[in-house]
Amino acid sequence: MNLRRAGINNINHKNSSNGNCFFIFIVVEHLTGVCNVKRLVKTTICWMLSVYLLVSPALFAQAAPEVSAPSYFVMEASTGQVICEQDADVRRSPASITKIMTLLIIFDHLDTGRIKLEDDVITSAYAKSMGGSQVFLEEGEVQTLETMIKCIAVASGNDACVAVAEYIAGSEEEFVKLMNQRAEDLRMDNTHFVDCCGLSDSDEHYTTARDVAIMSRELVTKHPEIYNYTKIWMEDIVHVTRQGSSTFTLSSTNKLLRQYEWATGLKTGSTSKAKYCLSATASKDGIDLIAVVMGAPDNKVRFQDAMALLNYGYSVSNIYVDENKEALPAQRIKGGVEDTVNLSFAGEFRYLDTKGSNLSQIEKTISLPEEIEAPVEEGQPIGEAVYKLDGQRIGGVSIVAAKTVEKAGYRDYVLKVVYDFLLH
């Protein structure tokens, strides 16, 4: 088991408690001096208040920061735990943070093997015609898919975005259908896309801070390799056209990469309608945060808001991680070609606390049946590791069969009897 803490929360509570105790001591000192109360009473009152403050850190927990953006949402990526939010379900124009879904579709397709990073992507006249942020691709220009991903993730190139959409789905329109289907699968109930890059000012192109966090989480947890691109600050690409070759420098639109020590991504966006938006990701002390800001009044404010939200998230968050690497007993099987099957945990267990709980008090219980009946499939849930804190269940991890065990037939029983006879 591994217990990792953000580290700031306990220190803040401790300092806050001591500061308040000192203040109360001065007040009591003054009042008791006026009233000529004995020092014993004064000392007792301060001692009682000190104990109360130390055991009640939640009373002095840091309030969520005031930000200028009208909508925001903060969550921890690995657990999906929501930390704070404001007007997170108000539909707003997303501008280029639309591209988070575009990147998700791209990496989904890479996982299937239908496309590869080395594939050539040809820029169409339509893709070249995109306005807004672009990397100035020429009609007929060929770039690898990986270069196009960099153009999208680093420089927010609308031309590259459309070129890749056409490569995957044949047209931007068909690609947008994939985007909306993925949004529906993720239960992003307040999201609808009209284009793949976020240039549209249509009222039919909208999402929310919560939904942006949902698709951001899906991208970074299912495809963590995205960080290989979103952490890039500057990188050169080479345009090769009929006019010759030229170097073009991709420069990240995400200034947090230079302003915030733990920043890892993810995507910016701005239009006159959307104002300034950002889905910011950061990683510190084993805690991966996503802070979404929508509708900020200017470029500088959106980054300030995101940093304030990330700092708040880290100040209140402690994480408990159990990697579940211990050995499990073999499970007895009735009626199988084998008498037992080895077991394994389905994965690690992670729990994020924002209330100052003592995570060392988390208890883990293994729950398994005495035996199960064949057949058993590999990966089939057999039992569960249950986690409790202060007597309350906080989560669990399935315990699964490590391999398949077929149901025994007549021939298997005969062979088993013969084997047992010869063995003895």
SVG drawing of the C-alpha trace seen along z (x, -y; Angstrom):
<svg xmlns="http://www.w3.org/2000/svg" viewBox="-28 -46 41 93">
<polyline fill="none" stroke="black" stroke-width="0.4" points="0.0,0.0 1.1,-3.5 -0.2,-6.6 0.7,-9.8 -0.4,-13.2 -0.6,-16.6 1.2,-17.9 -0.2,-21.4 -3.6,-20.7 -2.3,-19.5 0.2,-22.3 -2.4,-24.9 -4.8,-23.5 -2.1,-23.3 -1.0,-26.9 -4.6,-28.1 -5.4,-26.4 -2.3,-27.8 -3.0,-31.3 -6.6,-31.2 -5.5,-29.9 -3.0,-32.8 -5.7,-35.3 -8.1,-33.7 -5.5,-33.7 -4.9,-37.5 -8.7,-38.1 -9.1,-36.0 -6.0,-37.7 -7.5,-41.1 -11.0,-40.1 -9.7,-38.2 -7.4,-41.1 -10.3,-43.4 -12.5,-41.1 -9.6,-40.0 -10.3,-36.3 -7.7,-33.9 -5.0,-32.7 -6.1,-29.1 -9.5,-29.9 -7.7,-31.7 -5.3,-28.8 -8.1,-26.3 -10.2,-28.2 -7.3,-28.4 -6.4,-24.8 -10.0,-23.7 -10.2,-26.0 -6.9,-24.7 -8.0,-21.1 -11.3,-22.0 -9.5,-23.8 -7.0,-21.0 -9.7,-18.3 -11.9,-20.5 -9.7,-21.5 -12.6,-21.5 -13.8,-24.7 -10.8,-26.4 -10.6,-24.6 -9.6,-26.9 -12.6,-28.4 -12.8,-27.8 -11.0,-30.7 -12.9,-33.6 -12.4,-33.5 -13.5,-35.8 -14.7,-33.1 -18.4,-32.5 -18.1,-28.7 -15.5,-26.4 -15.1,-22.8 -12.2,-21.0 -11.8,-17.2 -9.1,-14.7 -8.5,-12.6 -7.7,-9.2 -10.7,-9.0 -13.1,-11.3 -13.7,-13.0 -15.2,-16.5 -13.4,-19.1 -15.3,-22.3 -17.5,-23.8 -19.5,-26.9 -22.2,-27.0 -20.7,-23.9 -23.8,-22.9 -24.4,-26.2 -24.1,-25.7 -21.4,-27.8 -19.5,-28.1 -16.2,-26.1 -14.0,-27.6 -10.9,-25.5 -11.3,-23.3 -13.6,-21.5 -10.3,-20.0 -10.1,-17.8 -12.8,-15.7 -11.1,-15.7 -7.9,-14.5 -9.9,-11.8 -11.3,-10.5 -7.9,-10.5 -6.3,-8.5 -9.3,-6.1 -8.6,-5.3 -4.9,-4.9 -5.7,-2.3 -7.7,-0.2 -4.8,-0.1 -6.9,-1.6 -4.5,-4.5 -0.9,-4.9 1.2,-7.9 3.4,-7.4 0.4,-7.7 0.5,-10.5 -2.3,-13.1 -3.0,-15.3 -4.3,-18.8 -7.4,-19.6 -8.4,-23.0 -11.1,-23.1 -8.7,-22.4 -6.3,-25.0 -9.2,-27.6 -9.7,-27.4 -9.3,-30.7 -8.4,-31.5 -5.4,-29.8 -3.5,-27.7 -0.2,-26.3 -0.5,-27.5 -0.8,-24.2 -0.9,-24.4 -3.4,-22.5 -1.9,-19.1 0.7,-19.4 1.6,-16.0 2.4,-15.7 2.5,-12.6 -0.4,-12.1 1.9,-12.6 3.0,-16.0 -0.7,-16.9 -1.4,-15.9 1.4,-18.3 -0.1,-21.0 -3.5,-20.5 -2.3,-20.0 0.5,-22.6 -0.5,-25.4 -4.3,-24.7 -4.1,-24.5 -7.6,-24.6 -6.3,-23.6 -4.5,-20.5 -7.6,-19.6 -9.8,-19.5 -7.2,-17.7 -7.1,-14.9 -10.9,-14.8 -11.1,-14.3 -8.4,-11.6 -10.2,-9.6 -13.9,-10.0 -13.8,-11.2 -15.3,-14.6 -15.5,-17.0 -19.2,-16.4 -18.8,-12.7 -16.1,-13.2 -18.4,-15.5 -20.9,-12.7 -18.2,-10.6 -17.6,-13.4 -21.2,-13.7 -21.6,-9.9 -18.6,-9.8 -20.1,-12.7 -23.3,-10.7 -21.4,-7.6 -19.7,-9.6 -23.1,-11.0 -22.0,-14.6 -25.7,-15.5 -25.1,-19.3 -22.8,-19.0 -23.3,-19.2 -20.6,-19.8 -21.0,-21.4 -17.4,-21.4 -14.2,-19.7 -12.1,-22.7 -14.3,-25.2 -14.4,-28.0 -18.2,-27.9 -20.3,-30.6 -23.4,-28.6 -25.8,-28.3 -25.8,-24.6 -22.1,-24.3 -22.0,-24.1 -20.7,-22.3 -20.3,-22.9 -17.4,-23.1 -18.5,-19.7 -18.6,-18.1 -15.2,-19.5 -13.8,-17.9 -15.4,-14.6 -13.9,-14.5 -10.6,-15.8 -10.5,-13.0 -11.4,-10.4 -8.5,-11.6 -5.8,-11.8 -6.7,-8.5 -7.4,-6.4 -4.6,-7.9 -1.9,-9.3 0.4,-9.5 -1.4,-12.8 1.0,-14.4 3.9,-13.7 2.3,-16.5 0.5,-18.8 3.8,-19.3 5.5,-20.7 6.3,-24.4 8.0,-24.9 8.9,-22.6 9.7,-23.1 7.9,-21.4 8.9,-21.5 6.4,-22.6 7.2,-20.8 5.2,-22.2 5.7,-22.9 7.3,-26.2 10.0,-24.3 10.5,-23.6 10.4,-26.0 10.6,-25.7 7.6,-26.7 7.8,-26.9 4.9,-25.5 4.4,-27.6 2.1,-26.4 -1.1,-28.4 -1.0,-27.1 1.0,-29.6 0.6,-27.5 3.4,-25.4 5.7,-28.2 3.7,-29.8 2.7,-26.7 5.3,-24.2 3.1,-21.1 1.2,-21.9 0.9,-19.0 -1.7,-20.4 -4.3,-20.4 -6.1,-22.8 -7.0,-26.5 -9.7,-28.2 -11.0,-31.6 -13.5,-33.4 -15.5,-36.6 -18.5,-34.5 -16.8,-32.0 -14.4,-34.5 -11.4,-32.7 -11.6,-29.0 -9.1,-26.5 -9.0,-22.9 -5.8,-22.8 -4.2,-19.6 -1.5,-19.3 0.2,-16.5 1.7,-16.8 2.4,-14.3 0.5,-11.5 -2.6,-13.7 -3.7,-14.6 -6.1,-17.5 -8.2,-18.9 -9.4,-22.5 -11.8,-23.8 -12.4,-27.6 -15.0,-28.9 -16.0,-32.4 -13.0,-34.2 -12.9,-37.9 -9.3,-37.9 -6.3,-35.7 -4.4,-36.6 -7.3,-36.0 -8.1,-32.5 -4.6,-31.3 -4.8,-33.1 -8.2,-31.5 -6.8,-28.0 -3.8,-28.4 -6.0,-29.5 -8.3,-26.5 -5.4,-24.1 -3.7,-25.5 -7.0,-25.2 -7.4,-21.6 -4.0,-20.6 -4.4,-22.4 -7.5,-20.3 -6.6,-17.0 -5.0,-13.9 -4.9,-10.7 -4.8,-7.0 -3.3,-4.5 -3.3,-0.7 -1.5,0.9 -2.9,4.3 0.2,6.3 -0.1,8.8 -0.7,12.5 -4.2,13.9 -5.2,17.4 -6.2,19.8 -10.0,20.2 -11.5,23.7 -13.6,24.7 -16.3,27.3 -16.8,29.4 -13.9,28.0 -11.0,29.6 -8.9,28.1 -9.6,27.9 -8.4,24.3 -7.7,21.1 -5.4,18.3 -6.8,14.9 -5.7,11.3 -6.9,7.8 -8.6,6.1 -6.4,3.0 -5.2,0.6 -7.5,-1.3 -7.4,-5.1 -9.4,-7.4 -9.2,-11.1 -10.1,-12.9 -10.8,-16.6 -12.1,-16.7 -8.9,-16.2 -9.6,-12.6 -6.9,-10.3 -6.3,-8.1 -4.1,-5.7 -7.3,-4.5 -8.6,-3.0 -9.4,0.7 -9.2,3.3 -11.2,6.5 -11.0,9.4 -14.3,11.0 -14.2,14.4 -16.7,17.3 -15.6,20.7 -15.8,22.2 -17.3,21.5 -18.7,23.7 -17.0,24.3 -16.8,23.0 -14.8,19.9 -13.7,17.3 -10.4,15.4 -11.2,12.0 -14.5,13.2 -15.2,11.4 -14.9,13.9 -14.8,11.6 -14.0,8.1 -11.5,6.0 -13.6,3.6 -12.3,0.4 -13.8,-1.4 -13.0,-4.6 -14.6,-5.3 -16.8,-2.2 -18.2,-3.6 -17.5,-1.9 -15.5,-4.2 -15.0,-1.8 -13.8,1.5 -11.8,3.4 -12.9,6.6 -10.9,9.8 -10.9,11.8 -9.9,15.2 -6.4,15.2 -7.2,17.8 -10.1,19.8 -11.1,23.1 -13.4,25.3 -16.2,27.4 -15.2,31.0 -16.8,33.7 -17.1,37.5 -13.7,38.1 -12.1,35.5 -13.6,37.3 -12.3,40.7 -8.8,39.3 -8.8,37.7 -9.8,41.0 -7.0,42.9 -4.5,40.2 -5.4,40.3 -5.2,44.1 -1.7,44.1 -0.5,41.3 -1.5,43.3"/>
</svg>
